[in-house]
Amino acid sequence: MDAATEGNAGDQAAARPGFAERLGLPSPKGRWRFIAAVLTDTFGVGLLFPISLLYFTLVTHYSVARLGLLLTVATVASLPFGLLGGGLADRFGPRRLMVANNLCSAVGYVGYYLAGRIYVIFCGMFLVAVADRMFWSSWSPYLRRVAADDQFNRWYAFIEALKAGCLGLGAGLAGLLLGAGGNGALRVLVLVNIATCLVSATLIGLQRLPAPRTAPGDPGQQPGWGSVLRDARILTMGAGQMLLTPVTLLATIALPVFYVRGWHLGSWVGPTLFMIGSAIFFLAQSYTAKIAANVKTVTIFIISGGLYCAAMVILVVFTSYYHPASHLALVLALAITILITFGIMLNAPTSNTALMSMVTDQTAGRAAGVFHTGTSVAMAFSPSLMGGLLAAPSELWITVAAGSAVGTACFAGAMRRSARITAAAAPDTASVPAAGG
């Protein structure tokens, strides 16, 4: 082989994407502290996430109804902190707010550990809820700064896959500890969760970030709440997120109950399907996001909305018109899990990437605060809505399907408006496809 041939072969090998690139994985170089912080924090969350309300029923003498009311009040009271956190993230930087929400969460879990009096329980619930609101206000802006190289969608998908795996691992370990140690292991889980919050806060504080930069968006946009609240795209995205969130909560709220009461399946079906969904997230999220990156954003939103509605159609048909036998019901339940899971895998990275493309580093926190306040509102009221409608499940499935369709339309409308703004701002580059497709 001559020198020219060897050179061409070397160039081709260099140009050939590596294994990580083919899977859609971003480069972790220089970001190991951040990855370790996410793994540590999410593992801790997984220890208590599946049993948060059950925990208080086991370590206190209060009824489930009273504890559930406390949790609802604490969640509703925390809603303003999503918007407040967005402003703080823009003013002081998303890294500082990420550290603060971990510390706030740690203090809240101290209230869990000391649970006894009702006001201590409420304070613990409230602080954990506040930390969650602040997390979502700072998470996308922080991840945007971590990515730094316009690979936000890849980083978002990669981290969400890791989080799904850690949640499952934490939940599995919690189950083993509770099985071996009984209720005495519950407070140990809380202590471990406090420790993971503190470790995560330390790692995030040590992670170096590049300087803020200006991202593509409305060139007339200036830092401040006014620019965000006047931006119809961001408000529409927030409304869409609120309407789409209920379908993502079905697997943990309504479907496990329906499978037992409506289709007469075993109580093990709900948790098993949740585990399968988490495994799909872990294995396929990054590659799915890589494929989606080559498709128009509006098309991705329509596909994901279609998957949600398809799952609801299955539920409506086999609730109202035909009662499936147990084996068919298991197949249908698995199909519903797969449809909703892939809908989320397509929608979540795409919607968060689209939102971040509309703003600058100086307004990303406020935009995320508006967007995820939609999430928080839906999470606060979905349990009562679903609980009330489960008596007539077909109405619940139709309501969720309608919300998913309107939410998808909101996302698509926001992206089309964004494409028009981009085209108007750069008429000479109209031939270049806009982000909104």
N, C-alpha and C positions, 0 to 999 in steps of 0.2 A: 504494500500500500504506500503510495507516494505522500509527500507532505501535504499537498492540497486536499487529497482524499481524507487524510487523517484530520485536517483542520475542519473540513465540512462535517465529518462524523462527530467531532467534538462540539461543534456549534449546534448540531441537531440534538445531541444529548443534553446540552445545556438548555436548549429551548423546550425540551420535553418536560412537561409538568411532573413533579414528584408525586409520591403517594398521597401526602397530605393535601397537596394542591388539587389532585383529582377528587378528593373527598370534600373539598370546599372548606378545609380547615385553615385558619389564619396562622401566621407565624407567632409563636409565644415569646420570641426573643425580647428580653428586656421587660417582660410583663409577668414574670413568675410570681412576684409578690401578690399581684392582683389576682392571678389564678388561684393561688393558695388561699387568699382571703375569701374568695367566692366559695371554694370547696369547703373551707372550715365553717363559714357562716351557714351555708345551706345544709350541711350535715347537721348542725345544731338545730336548725329550724325543723328538719325532718324528725328529730327526736320527739317533738311535742305537737307538730302540726296535725297529725291524725287524731290526737287525743286531748286537744286543748280544753274543750268543754268537759270531757270525761274526767280530766285531771281534777278539776274543782269538785266534781261530784264525789270523787273518791277520797279527797283529803279534807273536805268540809262537810257540814251537815245540811247545807242548803239544797233546795230542790232544783231539778233541771230547769223548770220554768223560770224560777227566780234568777238563776245564773244566766240563762239564755237572754232574759230581759236586760240584765246588767251588761252582757256582751254587746247587745244591740245598741244600748244607750252609749256605751264607750265608743263603739265604732262610729255612730252618727256624730258624736261630739268631736271626734278626731278629724272629720272631713275637712274643716277649714285649713288644717295643717298641710294638706296637699298643695294648696295654692300658696300658703305662707312659705313652705319649704322650697317651692319653685323660685320665689323671689330671693330667698336666702342663698340658694345655689348659684344664682346669677351674680349676686353681690359679693359673696365670700368664696365662691368656687365650689364645684360639685364634690371635690375630694373632702373638703372640710365638712360638708353636710353628710357625706357617706360615713365619715368617722363619727359625727354627732348622732346619726340615727342608730349606729351600732351601740354607742354608749347609752343612749336612751332606752334601747331594747334591753340592754343588760340590767339597767335599774328596774325596768318593768318586770323582768323575770325574778328579780329579788322579791317583788310583791307576790309573784307566784309562789316562791319558796316559803314566804312568811304568811301565806294565805290562812286566814282564820276569821278575822273580823271582816264585815262586808265592805267597809271603806278601803281596806287594804287590797281586797280582791279587785274592787273597781279601779283603784289606782294602778294596779299591775296591768289590768286589761287595757286601760286608757293609754298608758305609756307605751305598751307594745303596739297598740293601734296607731298612735302618733308616729312611732318609729317606722311603721310600715308605710304610712302616708309620705313621710319625708324620704324614705328609700325610693319610692317610685318617682318622686319629683327630681331626685338627683341621679337616679340610676342611668337613664338614657344619656343625659349630658355627660356624666362621668365616663360611660363606656365610649361615647363619641370622642372624648379626649384621649382615652386609652388607645383606641383604634388609630387615630391620627392620620392614617393613610387612605382614607375614604373606603375602608373595608368594614364599615359599621355593620352592614347586614351579616357579614360572615362572623364577626365577633359576637353579635347578638345571638345568632343561631348556635354558635359553638358554646357560649356560656350557658344558654338555656338548656342545651343538651347535658352539659356537666351538672347543672342544677337539678335536672330531672333525675339523673343517676344518684346524686347525693341525697336528694329527698327520699328516694326509695331505699337507699342504704340506711339512712337515719331511721326511717320508719321501721325497717326490718330489725335493726338493732334494738329499738325501743320495744318491739314485740317480744324479742328474745329475753330482754332484761325483765320485762314485766312477767313473762312466763316463768322465769327462774326465781326472781326476787319478790314477786307480788307487788302490793301497793307500796312497800318500803322502797322500791327502786324508783318511784315516781320523783321524789325530791332529788335523788341523784341525777336523774335526767335533767332537771331544772338547773342544777349546779353545772353540769356539763354544758348546757346551753348558754349560761352566763359566761363561762370560760371561752366558748367559741366566739361569742360576741366581742369580748375584749381582745382576743387574738386577731380577729378579723379587722377590728378598728386599728390595731397597731400595724398590721400589714398594709392596709390601705393608706395609712399615714406615711408609711415609708416608700410607697410606690411613687416614683417620679413620673410626672406628666409633662408633655410638651406645652409650650405657651399657647394661650387661647388664639384661635384663628377665626377668620370670617368664612362662613360656609355659603354656598350658593343659595339664594333665596331672593326675597323682595329687596332690591337695592335701596329702597326708600325706608326700610325698616330701621327704627332706632331702638336702643335698649329702653325697657320700661314696660309696665303693664299695659299702657295705652296701645302700643304697637301690637301686642299679643291679642288683646281683647277686641281690637278693631279688625283683626285678621280673620275673615270668615272661614278660611281654610282650617285654621287651628280649632275654632269653635265647632265647626262641622265634624272634624276628626274626633273631638271630645264627645260629641253627641253620638257618633257612630260607635265609639268604644263602649259607651254606656249601654247601647242597645245590643251589642254583640257579646258583652261579657256574660249574660245569663247562660248562653249555650255552652260556654266553657266551664260553667259551674255545675252542670247537670250531673257529671260523673261523681261528684262528691256530695251532692245534696239530694236530688230527686231520683235519679236512675237506680241507685241501690235499693231504695224503698219500693219503687215501682216493680223492680224485678222480683222482689219477694212477694209483694201484695198483689200485683197485677198478673204476672206471669208465673207465680208460684215456684220460683227458683230458690236455691239455697242462699243463705245469707253470705256465703263465701264468694258469691259471684261478683258483687260490687267491688270488694277489695282486690280480687284477682284481676278483674278488668282494669282497675286503676294501675296495678302493677304492670300489666301488659302495655297500657298506654304510656307509662313512664319509660318502659324499655324501648318502645318504638321511638319516643322522643330522643332518648340517649343515642340510639343507633343511627337514626335517619335524619335528624334535624339539620345537621350541617350540610349533608348532601342535597336535601330538599331545598334548602336556602340557596345553594349554588345553582341548582337548576332554575329556581324561580328568578334569580338575578338576570337571567337571559330572556325573561318574558316581561311584557308590558305590565306595569304596576296595576293598572285598572283591571287587566285580565286576571291577575293573581287574586285580587279582591273578589272578582266575580266567581272564580273557581272555588275559593274557600267558602264563600257564602252559599254556593251551590252544594258543597259537601255537607254543610250544616243543615240545609233545608232537606237534602236527601235523607239524612238521618232522622229528621222529624217526620218525613213522609212515611218511613218504615214504621215508626212508632204509632202514627195516626192509623195507618192501615191495619196493623196487628193489635191495635187497642179497640178500635171501633167496629171493624168488619170481620176480623178473623182472629180467634184466640189460638196462638201457636202451641203445639205440643212441646214438651220440655226440651227435647233435642233441637228442634227448630228454634225455639226461644233462645237457647244458648248461642246458636249460630248467628241469629239476628242481633243479640246483645254484643257479640264480638264485632259484627259488621258495623254497628252503630259506634262502638268505641273507635274503630279504625277510621271511620269517616270523620268523626269529630276531631280526633287526634291530628289527622293530616290537614284538616281545616285550620286548626290552631297553628300547626307548623308552617303553613303557608302564610297565614295572616299576621301572626305576631311579629316576626322579623321585618316583613314588608311594611306594616303600618308604622312601626317605630322608626324604620329607616326613612320612610316618606315624611314623617313628622320632623325628623332632624334635618331633612333636606330643605325644609321651609324656613329655617331659623338660623341665626348666628350663635356663636358661643355665648354671646352676651344676653340672649333671650331664650336659650334652650331650656333652662330650668323652669321658667314661667310656662313655656309651651308644654313641657312634660307635666307640670302641675295641673294645667287645664285638662290635658288628655287623660291622665290617670285619676283625676277626680271623678271622671266618668266611670272608670273602673271601680273606684271606691263606693260611689253611690249605688251602683248595681250590686256590688258585693254586700252592702249593708241591707238592702231591701229584698234581694232575691230569695233568701231563705223563707221569709214570711210569705212572699208571693207564691213560691213553689209549694210550700206547705199547704197553703189555702187551695191551690188549684189541683193538688194531687188527688183530691176527692173526685175530680172530673179530669183525668189525665189527658184526654184528647184535647181539651181546651188549653192545657198547659203546653202541649207540643205545638199547637197552632199559634199560641201567643209567642213562644220562643222562636218559631220559624218566621213569623211576621217581623219580630224585632231584628232577627238576623238579616232579613231581606232589606229592611229599611236602613239598618246599620251599614250594610254593604253599599247601598246607594249613597249614603253619606260619605263614605271613604272614596268612592269613585268620583263623586261630585267634587270633593276637595282636590283630588288629583287633577281633574280636568281644569279646575280653576287655576291650580298651580302651573299647569302647562301653558295656559293663556298668559299668565303673568310673566313667565319665563320668555315666551315668544315675544311679548310686547317689549320686554326689557332688552332683548337682543335680536332685533329684526334681521340683522345681517347673518345670524346663525340659525335661521328658521329651519334650514334643512337638517339640522342636527336634532335627533329625537329628544324630546323633553322627558323629564323624569316621570311625569304622569302618564306617558304613553298616549 
